[in-house]
Structure formats: C-alpha cells, structure tokens
Amino acid sequence: MKIIRIGSKLISVDKIYNAVDKILQLRSSGLSQQEVGEKMNVDRTFISRLESLGEIRKGKRIAVVGFPIENKEELQNALASRGVEYMLIMTDEERWRFVQESNGMELFNTVMEIITKLRSYDVVLVLGSNYRIKLSEALLDKEVIGIEIGKSPIKGDKYVPVEEIEKIIDRVMLDK
C-alpha cells in the first residue's frame, strides 16, 4: 500500500485509485453523476471534474472492421490511441479460422451480434473488399466509411497505411 503524508494527514494512494475506479465503473454502467455521487458520498461536481481530467475526446463513437489485414497490431495500436471503441481486425488466417470453427447457426448468430453492436456506433470504418463495403453500407443504418483494400474476393493479407486511417479518424472526430 502506497501512503503519502500531506501536512498532518496520511493519504492512501491505493484508496484514491480504488475510489476513482469505482466511480468510473458506476458511470460507465449508466448511473448519472448525481447517483454515483450519492452512492460514493462525493459531490456531483467532483465526478464531473474527474471525468474532465481523463477526457480524451467528445464526439462520435467510432467502430472499425477490417480484414484481411497484414499490419493488424500496428493498426489496432493506432486506433486505440485515437480512442476507437470497437475494433474487429483480422488477418486472412484469423478470418478463415473464424468461419471454419463455427457451425452454421453459431456463425450466423455471431455475425448478427456483430452487426447489432456496429449499429450502436455513429460511424463505422470498413477496411475490406468493394463487395464487403457495399454490403456493410446496406446492413448498417449509419455512416459507413469504406476503405477498399482490394477487389472481392481478397486473397491474402493486405497492408493498410496506418497514417491514412489516423487522418480519417481525426477528421471524423472533428466532424460533429
């Protein structure tokens, strides 16, 4: 346990971290600032200021779906650093394993769950074939930004220029 002294007070840093974690968990579960304040015995304004301290951005919720991606890890790291909340990025091997390891009904249900989740985002970037982009635009009732990485059917992993995707994400976030 990390303890520091401030004047005549002994402060537990761990206790502060745990309280902040609990406050943020309660807020992300849907409770209002007022409800969390009452539950944690702190002022609502403290919660507002705490959220402002950690705020990365305001604006649209963005999801990114892409396959088959050669530089998957590099892309995921860049997206995470930009605050992208949902990523479904797969290599060619991973996408085929995804299809082959499920029976028909499991695969159908999983795809429907993914579509349902994607519909909760404001903007969906789709990195894929011309066919997958058109299909995504038809299935999702939201803004879809298609980035074609090949003609359908794509065979093998494709390199995605991460800087271009970062620029697109930055523009989308500025676009309120």
Secondary structure, 3 states (H helix, E strand, C coil): CCEEEECCEEEEHHHHHHHHHHHHHHHHCCCCHHHHHHHHCCCHHHHHHHHHHHCCCCCCCEEEEECCECCHHHHHHHHHHCCCCEEEECCHHHHHHHHHCCCHHHHHHHHHHHHHHHCCCCEEEEEEEHHHHHHHHHHCCCEEEEEEEECCCCCCCECCCHHHHHHHHHHHHHCC
